[in-house]
Every structure is written in structure tokens, then in C-alpha cells.
Amino acid sequence: MENITMIGTGSAMVTKCYNTCFTLSQGNEHFLVDAGGGNTILTNLEKLNISVNQIHNMFISHNHNDHILGSVWVIRAVAQSILNDKYNDNFNIYCHKNSIDAIKLISSVVLQKKFLKLFDNRILFHEIVDNYKTTILNRNITFFDIHSTKELQHGFSTTLLNGKSLTFLGDEPYREDVKKYCENVDYLLHEAFCLYSQKDIFNPYEKHHATVKDACSNAKKLNAKNILLYHTEDKNLEQRKDLYIKEGKQEFNGTIYVPDDLDIINL
């Protein structure tokens, strides 16, 4: 069965949950999408019973610390497993050139040379550009530029093995430039920094983010069947799911997913 496993669901400065990252999973193999900002990614992968030996593909959407810094911990864990002869095949990292440069630079400062020697040998970097196409876990993947107002960033679209379509929009709102990747999809993955009713508290627009109302309005406009909301504030996690769905339902009649960290969503 195919599913999304949420490793984290929060925005950059959360402390009560982990930064947004997840896997698209197929059986015992997992495609990691972003990595959060620290080694909590390893903690949460362990809680989910996902070994790094089951992750051979990782996508980093952009250079912000809450997306890229956790990748260094994943790389270290994979590299150690390779050196221990426990990791089969290669580890593929997909990101744009600026992120490749950043990951290599950070790694050169904080990782031992025995790990760095695996770069471009067993740990392979794949430079993506707008409309870059590849195949990961037998799914055709198209990475696309989301036209960020802050930092070069990519999302992706794919068709699942069950024939359903899925688009991940990174951590900024939908823009008309990427309509062709989003229209009529079965699953739209869209950030929602906070409730529209709390926009004056969290100031999402100053941070170039969307509210729940905005995200669900986009889903309706795009004729998406389901929307998954993530990259949120964390001030009321106990009620986040209920409150976000209640606001979202005023805009969108499809299914609204508001996952917690460690939730698994069957697709």
C-alpha cells in the first residue's frame, strides 16, 4: 500500500513538533521529502520504524534551515551504514545547485572525511531544474520551480502506482505559474501557516505563507479532490486538526488532512 508518513508537520520555529518533512512510501522503501532542521529526523524515523537503509532517495526543496539541515544527519547515518556494509545501492539526493553547494559545504565542516569520501561515489547528487523529470520508487516524478518570492524552491508532481495524482507545493502558497501541475489532482499538499481567523496573531502574509482558508480556497479553485495541510504554527497542537478542518470546510468540500507528526496517511 502507498502512503505518506509525516515525520514532521511544523513551520520553521516550532518547538512542540518537528519541522515539516515526510516520506512517500511503497512497502518497505521510502522517498524522503525534505529533512527538517535537526537530528530529530532520526528520532522520528526510529519511532516510525523506518531505517535509513530503506531510504535511497531524498529531495530537498530549498535552502532554508528548517528543510536542509536535517539532511546532514540523514547523510551521516546513511554514510555510516555504507561504511558498515549494511546499505545496499546508492543514496540519491535531488535538489537544485544552490542546495547541493550548501549541503556539501555544511558537510565539509561538520562531517568526518571518511563520510565525505562517499560523495559522488555512493552518495550521489542530482541537480534539478524546472520541469526536471525522473523516476523514484517506480513513480514518474516532475520537479518544478514554485516561483518562490524568497528563495529558489522546487515542488514536485507525481502519479502514484494506484493511478492517483499528487502535487507537493513546498512551503509557499500556490501560484498560477504552476497551475498545470496542480489542477484536478487527487492530492494537493499545500502549506497553511495558521488559521485565517488568527492572521493578525501570526502574520502569515509577512512571511510569504498562506492561511488555512487560502489553501483550501486554492484547492477548490484547482478542483483538487483532497488537500493535506502542513508547515503550521504549533501554539495549539491539541486543537489544530479540528480548528483547521472547521475553517477549511468553509472553502473546500473535499477531504482535508491535517496530520500530526508520525501520522501515516494511506493514499
Number of C-alpha atoms within 10 A of each C-alpha: 10 15 16 19 24 24 31 25 27 27 24 18 14 17 12 12 19 28 30 27 25 25 24 21 21 16 10 12 18 26 21 24 24 27 32 28 23 20 15 18 23 19 12 17 18 12 12 15 10 17 16 21 18 16 21 21 20 23 25 28 28 25 20 17 15 23 25 22 22 22 26 20 20 20 23 17 16 25 24 15 15 20 12 9 9 12 19 12 11 17 24 19 21 21 25 24 16 13 21 19 14 15 20 15 11 12 20 13 9 11 15 11 11 11 19 18 12 17 15 13 11 17 21 15 22 14 14 21 17 16 16 13 16 14 10 16 16 11 13 14 20 21 26 22 21 25 19 17 10 10 11 17 27 26 26 25 24 22 17 20 14 9 10 12 21 24 24 24 25 26 27 22 21 26 13 10 10 15 11 11 23 26 19 19 22 20 23 30 24 26 29 29 30 26 25 21 12 12 16 10 10 16 16 20 13 9 12 14 20 27 27 28 23 20 27 31 17 22 30 19 13 17 17 24 19 21 27 20 24 28 25 29 23 19 12 10 15 10 9 19 16 12 15 22 20 15 17 27 16 11 18 23 14 17 15 22 18 19 18 19 19 18 16 18 14 10 16
